[in-house]
Amino acid sequence: MSATWKGGDCGVHAIIHKEEEWYVAECPDAGTVSPGLTIEEAIDNLKEAASLYLEEFPAPGRQTPILTTFEIPTHACV
């Protein structure tokens, strides 16, 4: 399944993690990252960053990414 970036809204993904007092939102679909003091602010900033990036460098289409989890040995966890 693929989607195009032009011609309306397009659903993209966000990965959010906390770094000290900032939330950092990453969009793997566009390759953009943006911070915010709240989750909502990080997502709003990411929406703007991803939109601006894709306006300048449009993607002709994309495959839906696969998100999975995996386990590592306990001694490797921080």
N, CA, C and O atoms as CSV, one atom per row, in Angstrom:
chain,resi,resn,atom,element,x,y,z
A,1,MET,N,N,0.844,-1.164,0.000
A,1,MET,CA,C,0.000,0.000,0.000
A,1,MET,C,C,0.896,1.235,0.000
A,1,MET,O,O,1.850,1.297,0.776
A,2,SER,N,N,0.621,2.185,-0.822
A,2,SER,CA,C,1.398,3.422,-0.841
A,2,SER,C,C,0.451,4.607,-0.849
A,2,SER,O,O,-0.725,4.484,-1.192
A,3,ALA,N,N,0.984,5.754,-0.466
A,3,ALA,CA,C,0.200,6.981,-0.449
A,3,ALA,C,C,1.024,8.082,-1.085
A,3,ALA,O,O,2.254,8.020,-1.100
A,4,THR,N,N,0.349,9.083,-1.606
A,4,THR,CA,C,1.071,10.214,-2.166
A,4,THR,C,C,0.985,11.383,-1.203
A,4,THR,O,O,0.053,11.480,-0.406
A,5,TRP,N,N,1.970,12.271,-1.286
A,5,TRP,CA,C,2.025,13.411,-0.381
A,5,TRP,C,C,1.187,14.570,-0.890
A,5,TRP,O,O,0.816,15.437,-0.099
A,6,LYS,N,N,0.873,14.620,-2.183
A,6,LYS,CA,C,0.128,15.746,-2.738
A,6,LYS,C,C,-1.360,15.426,-2.770
A,6,LYS,O,O,-1.762,14.262,-2.772
A,7,GLY,N,N,-2.168,16.481,-2.796
A,7,GLY,CA,C,-3.602,16.291,-2.996
A,7,GLY,C,C,-4.390,16.081,-1.731
A,7,GLY,O,O,-5.382,15.353,-1.759
A,8,GLY,N,N,-4.002,16.681,-0.614
A,8,GLY,CA,C,-4.773,16.570,0.611
A,8,GLY,C,C,-3.921,16.104,1.770
A,8,GLY,O,O,-2.700,15.994,1.667
A,9,ASP,N,N,-4.585,15.837,2.862
A,9,ASP,CA,C,-3.869,15.402,4.061
A,9,ASP,C,C,-3.376,13.970,3.897
A,9,ASP,O,O,-3.992,13.152,3.215
A,10,CYS,N,N,-2.261,13.698,4.534
A,10,CYS,CA,C,-1.672,12.369,4.473
A,10,CYS,C,C,-1.276,11.973,5.893
A,10,CYS,O,O,-0.616,12.743,6.591
A,11,GLY,N,N,-1.665,10.809,6.310
A,11,GLY,CA,C,-1.303,10.336,7.643
A,11,GLY,C,C,0.164,9.937,7.702
A,11,GLY,O,O,0.641,9.171,6.865
A,12,VAL,N,N,0.870,10.456,8.685
A,12,VAL,CA,C,2.260,10.098,8.916
A,12,VAL,C,C,2.411,9.668,10.374
A,12,VAL,O,O,1.489,9.820,11.175
A,13,HIS,N,N,3.559,9.141,10.700
A,13,HIS,CA,C,3.801,8.595,12.032
A,13,HIS,C,C,4.705,9.511,12.847
A,13,HIS,O,O,5.520,10.253,12.297
A,14,ALA,N,N,4.548,9.448,14.167
A,14,ALA,CA,C,5.417,10.194,15.067
A,14,ALA,C,C,5.897,9.260,16.178
A,14,ALA,O,O,5.130,8.460,16.712
A,15,ILE,N,N,7.162,9.377,16.506
A,15,ILE,CA,C,7.759,8.680,17.637
A,15,ILE,C,C,8.175,9.769,18.615
A,15,ILE,O,O,8.889,10.700,18.241
A,16,ILE,N,N,7.736,9.660,19.859
A,16,ILE,CA,C,8.003,10.709,20.839
A,16,ILE,C,C,8.761,10.124,22.016
A,16,ILE,O,O,8.392,9.079,22.551
A,17,HIS,N,N,9.826,10.811,22.414
A,17,HIS,CA,C,10.550,10.417,23.623
A,17,HIS,C,C,10.949,11.657,24.399
A,17,HIS,O,O,10.976,12.763,23.860
A,18,LYS,N,N,11.253,11.460,25.657
A,18,LYS,CA,C,11.591,12.573,26.555
A,18,LYS,C,C,13.094,12.658,26.699
A,18,LYS,O,O,13.766,11.656,26.941
A,19,GLU,N,N,13.623,13.882,26.546
A,19,GLU,CA,C,15.040,14.160,26.774
A,19,GLU,C,C,15.128,15.313,27.749
A,19,GLU,O,O,14.884,16.464,27.387
A,20,GLU,N,N,15.473,15.006,28.980
A,20,GLU,CA,C,15.499,15.989,30.062
A,20,GLU,C,C,14.151,16.691,30.139
A,20,GLU,O,O,13.143,16.023,30.369
A,21,GLU,N,N,14.084,18.031,29.954
A,21,GLU,CA,C,12.795,18.724,30.066
A,21,GLU,C,C,12.046,18.813,28.748
A,21,GLU,O,O,10.929,19.330,28.726
A,22,TRP,N,N,12.613,18.327,27.645
A,22,TRP,CA,C,12.011,18.419,26.316
A,22,TRP,C,C,11.414,17.090,25.877
A,22,TRP,O,O,11.924,16.022,26.214
A,23,TYR,N,N,10.335,17.173,25.126
A,23,TYR,CA,C,9.826,16.024,24.380
A,23,TYR,C,C,10.348,16.173,22.963
A,23,TYR,O,O,10.335,17.271,22.406
A,24,VAL,N,N,10.804,15.088,22.382
A,24,VAL,CA,C,11.323,15.110,21.023
A,24,VAL,C,C,10.428,14.216,20.169
A,24,VAL,O,O,10.256,13.032,20.456
A,25,ALA,N,N,9.862,14.802,19.117
A,25,ALA,CA,C,8.991,14.065,18.197
A,25,ALA,C,C,9.745,13.843,16.896
A,25,ALA,O,O,10.315,14.774,16.327
A,26,GLU,N,N,9.743,12.604,16.433
A,26,GLU,CA,C,10.414,12.237,15.186
A,26,GLU,C,C,9.376,11.721,14.201
A,26,GLU,O,O,8.472,10.973,14.575
A,27,CYS,N,N,9.509,12.123,12.944
A,27,CYS,CA,C,8.640,11.627,11.880
A,27,CYS,C,C,9.490,10.784,10.933
A,27,CYS,O,O,10.178,11.337,10.075
A,28,PRO,N,N,9.456,9.457,11.071
A,28,PRO,CA,C,10.273,8.613,10.201
A,28,PRO,C,C,9.843,8.674,8.737
A,28,PRO,O,O,10.639,8.385,7.844
A,29,ASP,N,N,8.593,9.047,8.490
A,29,ASP,CA,C,8.094,9.138,7.119
A,29,ASP,C,C,8.769,10.265,6.341
A,29,ASP,O,O,9.025,10.132,5.144
A,30,ALA,N,N,9.059,11.384,7.031
A,30,ALA,CA,C,9.666,12.534,6.366
A,30,ALA,C,C,11.123,12.724,6.767
A,30,ALA,O,O,11.850,13.474,6.116
A,31,GLY,N,N,11.559,12.051,7.833
A,31,GLY,CA,C,12.923,12.218,8.307
A,31,GLY,C,C,13.130,13.512,9.073
A,31,GLY,O,O,14.234,14.055,9.087
A,32,THR,N,N,12.073,14.012,9.713
A,32,THR,CA,C,12.158,15.260,10.458
A,32,THR,C,C,12.040,15.002,11.954
A,32,THR,O,O,11.462,14.005,12.388
A,33,VAL,N,N,12.603,15.928,12.734
A,33,VAL,CA,C,12.596,15.850,14.195
A,33,VAL,C,C,12.296,17.236,14.729
A,33,VAL,O,O,12.764,18.230,14.173
A,34,SER,N,N,11.513,17.317,15.811
A,34,SER,CA,C,11.205,18.612,16.394
A,34,SER,C,C,10.936,18.460,17.888
A,34,SER,O,O,10.305,17.489,18.307
A,35,PRO,N,N,11.416,19.424,18.708
A,35,PRO,CA,C,11.193,19.362,20.147
A,35,PRO,C,C,9.996,20.199,20.595
A,35,PRO,O,O,9.459,21.004,19.834
A,36,GLY,N,N,9.594,19.990,21.842
A,36,GLY,CA,C,8.564,20.810,22.476
A,36,GLY,C,C,8.598,20.575,23.970
A,36,GLY,O,O,9.060,19.529,24.427
A,37,LEU,N,N,8.113,21.533,24.731
A,37,LEU,CA,C,8.077,21.377,26.189
A,37,LEU,C,C,6.961,20.444,26.636
A,37,LEU,O,O,7.005,19.903,27.741
A,38,THR,N,N,5.951,20.252,25.772
A,38,THR,CA,C,4.877,19.292,26.026
A,38,THR,C,C,4.783,18.358,24.821
A,38,THR,O,O,5.343,18.643,23.763
A,39,ILE,N,N,4.085,17.260,24.985
A,39,ILE,CA,C,3.881,16.338,23.870
A,39,ILE,C,C,3.128,17.039,22.746
A,39,ILE,O,O,3.474,16.900,21.573
A,40,GLU,N,N,2.097,17.791,23.114
A,40,GLU,CA,C,1.291,18.486,22.109
A,40,GLU,C,C,2.133,19.495,21.329
A,40,GLU,O,O,2.006,19.599,20.109
A,41,GLU,N,N,2.995,20.240,22.031
A,41,GLU,CA,C,3.847,21.216,21.364
A,41,GLU,C,C,4.849,20.529,20.434
A,41,GLU,O,O,5.108,21.015,19.333
A,42,ALA,N,N,5.408,19.406,20.874
A,42,ALA,CA,C,6.352,18.668,20.029
A,42,ALA,C,C,5.668,18.169,18.763
A,42,ALA,O,O,6.246,18.233,17.678
A,43,ILE,N,N,4.437,17.672,18.897
A,43,ILE,CA,C,3.702,17.188,17.728
A,43,ILE,C,C,3.335,18.342,16.800
A,43,ILE,O,O,3.474,18.224,15.582
A,44,ASP,N,N,2.868,19.457,17.365
A,44,ASP,CA,C,2.547,20.624,16.526
A,44,ASP,C,C,3.777,21.101,15.766
A,44,ASP,O,O,3.697,21.401,14.574
A,45,ASN,N,N,4.926,21.173,16.459
A,45,ASN,CA,C,6.166,21.587,15.803
A,45,ASN,C,C,6.579,20.590,14.726
A,45,ASN,O,O,7.080,20.977,13.670
A,46,LEU,N,N,6.367,19.303,15.000
A,46,LEU,CA,C,6.710,18.272,14.026
A,46,LEU,C,C,5.819,18.351,12.795
A,46,LEU,O,O,6.289,18.164,11.673
A,47,LYS,N,N,4.544,18.625,12.999
A,47,LYS,CA,C,3.633,18.787,11.858
A,47,LYS,C,C,4.131,19.886,10.928
A,47,LYS,O,O,4.164,19.721,9.709
A,48,GLU,N,N,4.520,21.017,11.528
A,48,GLU,CA,C,5.017,22.130,10.721
A,48,GLU,C,C,6.320,21.751,10.013
A,48,GLU,O,O,6.481,22.018,8.823
A,49,ALA,N,N,7.251,21.126,10.747
A,49,ALA,CA,C,8.539,20.754,10.154
A,49,ALA,C,C,8.364,19.748,9.014
A,49,ALA,O,O,8.976,19.895,7.956
A,50,ALA,N,N,7.531,18.730,9.228
A,50,ALA,CA,C,7.321,17.711,8.197
A,50,ALA,C,C,6.625,18.312,6.982
A,50,ALA,O,O,6.978,17.993,5.847
A,51,SER,N,N,5.635,19.183,7.208
A,51,SER,CA,C,4.932,19.819,6.090
A,51,SER,C,C,5.874,20.682,5.258
A,51,SER,O,O,5.868,20.607,4.029
A,52,LEU,N,N,6.688,21.507,5.933
A,52,LEU,CA,C,7.634,22.362,5.222
A,52,LEU,C,C,8.664,21.540,4.450
A,52,LEU,O,O,9.009,21.870,3.315
A,53,TYR,N,N,9.147,20.475,5.071
A,53,TYR,CA,C,10.131,19.622,4.408
A,53,TYR,C,C,9.536,18.982,3.158
A,53,TYR,O,O,10.160,18.974,2.097
A,54,LEU,N,N,8.331,18.448,3.292
A,54,LEU,CA,C,7.717,17.743,2.163
A,54,LEU,C,C,7.253,18.687,1.059
A,54,LEU,O,O,7.125,18.275,-0.094
A,55,GLU,N,N,6.997,19.958,1.404
A,55,GLU,CA,C,6.704,20.941,0.360
A,55,GLU,C,C,7.944,21.183,-0.492
A,55,GLU,O,O,7.849,21.345,-1.709
A,56,GLU,N,N,9.108,21.207,0.155
A,56,GLU,CA,C,10.366,21.459,-0.551
A,56,GLU,C,C,10.895,20.201,-1.249
A,56,GLU,O,O,11.442,20.274,-2.350
A,57,PHE,N,N,10.726,19.062,-0.601
A,57,PHE,CA,C,11.231,17.785,-1.133
A,57,PHE,C,C,10.101,16.762,-1.149
A,57,PHE,O,O,10.095,15.847,-0.325
A,58,PRO,N,N,9.148,16.894,-2.064
A,58,PRO,CA,C,8.001,15.988,-2.076
A,58,PRO,C,C,8.410,14.548,-2.376
A,58,PRO,O,O,9.282,14.282,-3.203
A,59,ALA,N,N,7.763,13.654,-1.691
A,59,ALA,CA,C,7.976,12.226,-1.927
A,59,ALA,C,C,6.907,11.746,-2.900
A,59,ALA,O,O,5.726,12.017,-2.683
A,60,PRO,N,N,7.281,11.043,-3.964
A,60,PRO,CA,C,6.295,10.600,-4.945
A,60,PRO,C,C,5.328,9.561,-4.391
A,60,PRO,O,O,4.229,9.407,-4.923
A,61,GLY,N,N,5.691,8.877,-3.384
A,61,GLY,CA,C,4.866,7.852,-2.767
A,61,GLY,C,C,5.662,7.204,-1.662
A,61,GLY,O,O,6.876,7.389,-1.579
A,62,ARG,N,N,5.012,6.464,-0.830
A,62,ARG,CA,C,5.738,5.831,0.257
A,62,ARG,C,C,5.059,4.529,0.631
A,62,ARG,O,O,3.865,4.342,0.399
A,63,GLN,N,N,5.815,3.662,1.195
A,63,GLN,CA,C,5.277,2.424,1.735
A,63,GLN,C,C,4.953,2.646,3.208
A,63,GLN,O,O,5.661,3.385,3.892
A,64,THR,N,N,3.903,2.021,3.697
A,64,THR,CA,C,3.576,2.107,5.107
A,64,THR,C,C,4.686,1.425,5.901
A,64,THR,O,O,5.000,0.262,5.646
A,65,PRO,N,N,5.296,2.145,6.878
A,65,PRO,CA,C,6.379,1.535,7.640
A,65,PRO,C,C,5.873,0.411,8.532
A,65,PRO,O,O,4.697,0.362,8.892
A,66,ILE,N,N,6.765,-0.468,8.873
A,66,ILE,CA,C,6.459,-1.564,9.789
A,66,ILE,C,C,7.060,-1.204,11.134
A,66,ILE,O,O,8.261,-0.952,11.230
A,67,LEU,N,N,6.239,-1.175,12.173
A,67,LEU,CA,C,6.693,-0.881,13.520
A,67,LEU,C,C,6.651,-2.169,14.319
A,67,LEU,O,O,5.633,-2.861,14.334
A,68,THR,N,N,7.743,-2.490,14.979
A,68,THR,CA,C,7.806,-3.705,15.767
A,68,THR,C,C,8.594,-3.445,17.038
A,68,THR,O,O,9.241,-2.406,17.167
A,69,THR,N,N,8.545,-4.352,17.948
A,69,THR,CA,C,9.358,-4.292,19.155
A,69,THR,C,C,10.172,-5.570,19.233
A,69,THR,O,O,9.823,-6.582,18.624
A,70,PHE,N,N,11.258,-5.513,19.985
A,70,PHE,CA,C,12.067,-6.703,20.195
A,70,PHE,C,C,12.693,-6.612,21.571
A,70,PHE,O,O,12.721,-5.540,22.175
A,71,GLU,N,N,13.191,-7.722,22.067
A,71,GLU,CA,C,13.770,-7.762,23.401
A,71,GLU,C,C,15.279,-7.884,23.320
A,71,GLU,O,O,15.824,-8.516,22.415
A,72,ILE,N,N,15.940,-7.265,24.288
A,72,ILE,CA,C,17.382,-7.377,24.423
A,72,ILE,C,C,17.661,-7.847,25.857
A,72,ILE,O,O,16.793,-7.741,26.723
A,73,PRO,N,N,18.857,-8.360,26.105
A,73,PRO,CA,C,19.160,-8.828,27.464
A,73,PRO,C,C,19.016,-7.715,28.494
A,73,PRO,O,O,19.328,-6.558,28.212
A,74,THR,N,N,18.550,-8.060,29.671
A,74,THR,CA,C,18.311,-7.091,30.734
A,74,THR,C,C,19.544,-6.265,31.046
A,74,THR,O,O,19.419,-5.069,31.309
A,75,HIS,N,N,20.737,-6.861,31.028
A,75,HIS,CA,C,21.948,-6.124,31.367
A,75,HIS,C,C,22.265,-5.012,30.366
A,75,HIS,O,O,23.061,-4.124,30.667
A,76,ALA,N,N,21.658,-5.050,29.191
A,76,ALA,CA,C,21.898,-4.017,28.184
A,76,ALA,C,C,20.929,-2.846,28.318
A,76,ALA,O,O,21.138,-1.801,27.701
A,77,CYS,N,N,19.872,-3.003,29.115
A,77,CYS,CA,C,18.888,-1.928,29.290
A,77,CYS,C,C,19.440,-0.871,30.233
A,77,CYS,O,O,20.109,-1.174,31.221
A,78,VAL,N,N,19.143,0.359,29.902
A,78,VAL,CA,C,19.595,1.468,30.749
A,78,VAL,C,C,18.435,2.023,31.530
A,78,VAL,O,O,18.606,2.964,32.304
